[in-house]
């Protein structure tokens, strides 16, 4: 990715896994909480904005209440 790159990542939240089915837990092996996702993305991008998602609604609400997390990452770092 070039230096000005933009990426969007989405993952189930770590907190939502207590409600996930057995099969879902087997398939979702890299779940993170909101702060962990932001910290991970900041290794590779200059700016990272994490959003919470419940059902069809994307919002800036409290990460632990989210079922899904979206990270909008801007400005890829040169590695």
N, C-alpha and C positions, 0 to 999 in steps of 0.2 A: 504494500500500500504506500502511496506517495505521501509526503509530509503533510499535505493539507487534507488528507483523507477523513472521511466521515463513516461511521459504522453504527448500526443499531443491533443490540443483542437483547434477547429475551430468555428468561429462565423461570421455572417455578420457584417460588420462595422456599427457603429452608423451613420456615415456620408452617407452611401449608402441608408439609409432608406427613404430619400427624393425621391428616384427613385423606391422604392418598391411598389408592388401592395397592395391593401387593405388587401387581404387575407394573403399575406406574412407578413405584419405588425402585424396582429393578432397572427400569429404563432411564430414570432421571438420576444420574449418578453425580452430577456436579451442581447441585442446588446450593445456593448461597443466600445469606440474608442481605438486606440492602446495603449495609456498610461494607460487607465483604466484596460485593459486586463492584461497588464504586472504587474501592481500594485496588482490586484486580485490574479494572479498566484503566485506572490512572497510571499503571505501569507502562501502558502502550499508547495512551492519548493524553494530550495536554488538558483537555476539558472533558468531564464526564457528568452527565445529568441523569439521575436515576428516578424513574417514575414507578408508582405502584399501579397495579391493575387488578380489579375485581370484576368478574363477569365481563361486560363489554366496555367498562368505564376505566379510562386511564386518568390518573390524578397524581398529585404531589403529596398525598396523604402519608400517614404513619406506616412505615415499611412492615412492621410485624403483623399488621392486619391484612396485608396484600396476599393474594393467592399467586400472583405472577409479578415479576419485576422486568422493566424495560430500561436499558441503558442507552442513551444517545451519546455517542463519543465523537469528539471533534478534534482535529489536529493531531494526526498520527505522529508519534515520536520516531525519530531516526534511531534504530537499534543497531 
